[in-house]
Amino acid sequence: MVKKEMGLWIDHRKAVIITLNDEVEQEGILEIQSNIEKHVRFSSGRKSHSPDSQGSTAEDVRDREFGDELRRFYEGVISFLKSADAIWIFGPGEAKVELKSQLEHDDLGEKIVGIETVDKMTNPQIAAKVRDYFTRR
């Protein structure tokens, strides 16, 4: 039986998925864009923090929209990962941990073989890192 391993570099803006079948790269590089603009949180400089102030309401709406878009992005990424036997997640920020939590919530957590913090990388660097990771396992 062919073993399907997937390596995933992710941040809040995009995900890059590399698929290996029996340690041979398949299907090229899949890149999924999130359509999320940089999320800005306003933490100071406001005189009123009451729920009925307009600034707070607008901020709440932006936070909800960001969260909804992020959920849609993760759902799209997970739809590609479901067929994997092993998933390795890496990336620079919080997105990898958030995706790991969502995979666990969707009963796919047992497929996760590792999670690692790395800086931004080019797609060829990501593909090379995934090949190296799974051939060393």
Buried (B, 14 or more C-beta within 10 A) or exposed (E): EEEBBBBBBBBBBBBBBBBBEEEEBEEEBBEBEBEBEEEEEEEEEEEEEEEEEEBBEEBEEBEEEBEEBBEEBBEEBBEBBEEBEBBBBBBBEEBBBBBBEBBEEEEBEEBBBEBEEEEEBEBEBBBBBBBEBBEEE
